[in-house]
């Protein structure tokens, strides 16, 4: 005997009842639990937003949010709807931006994420290459660290990223194709007292202030492994800074010690603004590569940019699994 449950499709009803403003409200609620703030973000009054949310939940025929004293909290099904709303709004924004570029006579857009370690060499050369052949391409580069660009890729704010897998979740959500390996260096400002010491180890650096990337970044995790290998803890006096530009400024204007990719500090070392300390980091930072969302084909422009990246990349160790 065959058992079958006949249920009318909800798609036509939702398509007919939900407007773009409804989806915009849901996307805004993904960023704030306060309905008044979400209403302001999409330029409607709070009473209008309250009615819109009621209409949305009536259309879906189940509650999307739980009401609490501190605002709204998505239900499990609400999480699914909110994630889709944010994704659709990001896609719509990219579409409208690309359409405006074409209206002005341009030729499309591409939004990518990139870690700073890849920017001076691989990414910069790839950008110069593709812009030479596509001068009217609207190209945007976002992010600085692997954890930042991973979040941007998950949120569909960028089409692809140049970085590393920073979490186990990303290993399942993203495809990774290696591009190049990277060497880390310990650097200080010109004239730093540590430069007068002939023999240095990590133990001699513990008393000095440090500027470190956040714990979620692969570079910071590598450094923590180095500290642990010589039975040292994290330095007591640290500033956590996700911005590579700000890190470079802090290193040049203080006695702080920092660990950055060789490609990032190269120009500052050549200009004698920073000096490399003779403290070896036992292993290179695992190779960076191209990160894309599983199962999502790249646009023709993005695929062209990836080809440019591979053209200028140094072969990475493809047997290594990035951290």
C-alpha positions in Angstrom: 0.0 0.0 0.0 1.3 3.4 -0.9 1.1 6.2 1.6 1.1 9.8 0.4 0.7 13.1 2.1 -0.9 15.7 -0.2 0.1 19.2 0.9 -0.4 22.3 -1.2 2.8 24.2 -2.1 3.4 27.3 0.0 5.6 28.9 -2.7 2.8 30.7 -4.7 1.3 32.0 -1.5 4.6 33.4 -0.2 5.5 34.8 -3.6 2.2 36.6 -3.8 2.2 37.9 -0.2 5.9 38.8 0.5 7.4 41.9 -1.0 11.0 43.0 -1.2 10.5 45.2 1.9 9.5 42.1 3.9 12.7 40.3 2.9 14.7 43.5 3.7 13.2 43.5 7.2 14.2 39.9 7.8 17.7 40.6 6.6 17.9 43.6 8.9 16.8 41.4 11.8 19.7 39.1 11.1 22.0 41.9 12.3 20.0 43.3 15.2 17.5 41.7 17.6 15.8 45.1 18.2 12.9 45.7 15.9 13.2 49.5 16.1 16.8 49.3 14.9 15.8 47.0 12.0 12.9 49.3 11.1 15.3 52.3 11.0 17.8 50.3 8.8 15.1 49.8 6.1 13.6 53.3 6.6 10.2 52.4 8.0 8.5 53.2 11.3 8.5 50.7 14.1 4.7 50.3 13.9 5.0 49.5 10.2 7.8 47.0 10.9 5.6 45.3 13.6 2.8 44.9 11.1 5.2 43.7 8.4 6.6 41.1 10.7 3.1 39.9 11.6 2.2 39.7 7.9 5.4 37.7 7.3 4.7 35.2 10.0 1.1 34.9 8.9 2.3 34.1 5.3 4.7 31.4 6.6 2.1 30.1 9.0 4.6 29.6 11.8 6.4 31.9 14.2 9.8 33.1 13.0 10.9 34.9 16.2 10.5 34.5 19.9 9.8 37.7 21.8 12.1 38.5 24.7 12.8 41.6 26.8 16.0 42.3 24.9 14.4 41.9 21.5 13.7 39.1 19.0 15.4 35.8 18.8 14.9 33.6 15.7 13.2 30.2 16.1 15.0 27.2 14.5 12.9 27.6 11.4 13.2 31.4 11.7 17.0 31.0 11.5 16.6 29.3 8.1 14.3 32.1 6.8 16.6 34.9 8.1 19.7 33.3 6.6 17.9 33.0 3.2 16.7 36.6 3.5 20.2 37.9 4.2 21.6 35.8 1.3 18.9 37.1 -1.1 19.4 40.7 -0.1 23.2 40.4 -0.6 22.6 38.9 -4.0 20.1 41.6 -4.9 22.5 44.3 -3.8 25.3 42.8 -6.0 22.9 42.5 -8.9 21.7 46.1 -8.7 25.3 47.4 -8.3 26.4 45.4 -11.4 23.3 46.7 -13.3 24.2 50.3 -12.4 27.8 49.8 -13.5 26.5 48.4 -16.8 24.1 51.4 -17.1 27.1 53.7 -16.8 28.9 51.8 -19.5 30.9 49.4 -17.3 31.5 45.7 -17.6 30.4 44.0 -14.4 31.7 43.7 -10.9 33.6 41.3 -8.7 33.8 41.3 -4.9 36.5 39.2 -3.4 38.1 38.8 0.1 41.8 38.6 0.6 44.2 38.2 3.5 47.0 40.8 3.7 49.7 38.2 3.3 48.5 37.4 -0.2 47.7 41.0 -1.2 51.2 42.4 -1.9 52.2 39.6 -4.3 49.6 37.3 -5.7 46.4 39.4 -5.3 48.0 42.7 -6.4 49.4 41.1 -9.6 46.2 39.3 -10.4 44.2 42.6 -10.0 46.7 44.4 -12.3 46.3 41.6 -14.8 42.5 41.5 -14.9 42.1 45.3 -14.8 44.5 45.6 -17.8 42.1 43.4 -19.8 38.9 44.6 -18.2 39.5 48.3 -17.4 35.9 49.0 -16.5 35.5 46.0 -14.2 34.3 47.2 -10.8 36.5 45.2 -8.5 36.2 45.4 -4.7 38.6 43.7 -2.1 37.4 43.2 1.4 38.8 41.7 4.7 42.3 41.3 6.1 42.4 38.0 8.0 41.3 34.5 7.2 38.6 34.4 9.9 37.2 37.8 8.6 37.0 36.7 4.9 35.5 33.3 6.0 32.6 35.1 7.6 32.2 37.3 4.5 32.1 34.2 2.2 29.6 32.5 4.5 27.4 35.6 4.4 27.6 35.8 0.5 29.1 39.2 0.8 32.0 38.1 -1.5 32.1 35.7 -4.4 35.4 34.1 -3.5 38.3 34.6 -1.1 42.1 34.3 -1.0 43.0 32.9 2.5 43.0 29.9 4.7 40.4 27.6 6.2 40.2 28.8 9.8 37.5 26.6 11.3 36.3 23.0 11.0 32.9 24.2 9.8 34.6 26.0 6.9 36.2 22.7 5.8 32.8 21.4 5.1 31.3 24.6 3.7 34.1 25.7 1.3 36.3 24.3 -1.4 40.0 25.1 -1.1 42.6 25.2 -3.9 46.1 26.0 -2.7 48.0 28.9 -4.2 51.2 29.5 -2.2 53.1 29.0 1.1 53.9 31.9 3.4 56.8 32.7 5.7 56.3 34.4 9.1 58.8 36.8 10.5 59.3 38.4 14.0 59.7 42.2 13.5 60.3 45.3 15.6 60.9 49.0 14.9 64.2 50.4 13.7 66.4 51.1 16.8 64.6 48.6 19.0 66.7 47.6 22.1 66.3 43.9 21.1 68.4 44.5 18.0 71.5 45.0 20.2 71.2 41.4 21.5 73.2 38.8 19.5 71.4 35.7 20.6 67.6 35.8 20.8 64.9 33.2 21.6 61.2 33.4 22.4 62.0 33.6 26.1 63.9 36.9 25.6 60.8 38.4 23.9 58.3 37.6 26.6 59.0 40.8 28.7 58.2 43.0 25.7 54.8 44.2 24.5 53.3 42.3 21.5 50.8 43.2 18.8 49.0 40.0 17.9 46.2 39.0 15.5 43.0 37.6 17.2 43.0 34.1 18.5 40.7 33.0 15.6 43.3 33.7 13.0 45.6 31.0 11.7 48.7 33.2 12.1 47.9 33.7 15.8 47.3 30.0 16.2 50.7 29.2 14.6 52.4 31.6 17.0 50.6 30.1 20.0 51.9 26.7 18.9 55.4 28.1 18.8 55.1 29.5 22.4 53.8 26.1 23.6 56.6 24.3 21.8 59.2 26.1 24.0 57.0 25.8 27.1 56.0 29.5 27.2 52.5 31.0 27.5 51.1 33.9 25.6 53.0 37.2 26.5 51.2 39.1 29.3 51.4 42.5 27.6 49.5 42.3 24.3 47.4 44.3 22.0 45.0 42.2 19.7 44.6 43.8 16.3 42.9 42.4 13.3 44.1 45.2 11.0 47.5 44.6 9.4 47.8 48.3 8.6 47.2 49.3 12.3 49.6 46.6 13.4 52.4 48.0 11.2 51.7 51.5 12.6 51.8 50.2 16.2 55.1 48.4 15.6 56.8 51.4 14.0 55.7 53.8 16.9 56.3 51.6 19.9 58.6 48.9 21.4 56.1 46.2 20.6 57.1 42.9 18.9 55.0 41.5 16.1 54.8 38.4 13.9 53.7 39.0 10.3 54.0 37.4 6.9 57.2 38.2 5.0 55.2 39.6 2.1 53.5 42.1 4.4 56.6 43.5 6.1 59.0 43.3 3.1 58.6 46.9 1.9 58.8 48.2 5.5 62.0 46.3 6.1 63.5 47.5 2.8 62.6 51.0 3.8 64.3 50.4 7.2 61.1 51.2 9.1 61.1 47.7 10.6 63.8 45.1 11.3 63.5 41.3 11.3 64.7 39.6 14.5 66.8 36.5 14.2 64.1 34.3 15.9 63.0 31.5 13.7 59.4 30.4 13.6 59.7 26.6 13.4 57.3 26.1 10.5 55.8 28.3 7.8 52.2 29.4 8.0 50.3 26.8 6.1 49.6 27.7 2.5 46.8 30.1 1.5 44.5 29.4 -1.5 41.3 30.2 -3.2 38.2 29.6 -1.1 34.8 29.2 -2.7 31.4 28.0 -1.5 30.7 24.3 -2.1 28.5 23.6 -5.1 28.3 27.2 -6.3 29.8 27.8 -9.8 31.8 31.0 -10.2 30.8 33.7 -12.6 32.9 34.1 -15.7 34.6 37.1 -14.3 35.5 35.4 -11.0 36.8 32.4 -12.9 39.0 34.7 -14.9 40.3 36.3 -11.7 41.1 32.9 -10.2 43.1 32.0 -13.3 45.1 35.2 -12.8 45.7 34.2 -9.2 47.2 30.9 -10.2 49.3 32.6 -12.9 51.2 34.6 -10.2 51.1 32.1 -7.3 54.1 30.1 -6.1 53.1 26.4 -5.9 51.9 25.5 -2.4 52.3 22.1 -0.7 49.2 20.5 -2.0 49.5 17.6 0.4 49.1 19.8 3.4 45.7 20.5 4.9 45.4 24.2 5.8 44.6 25.2 9.3 
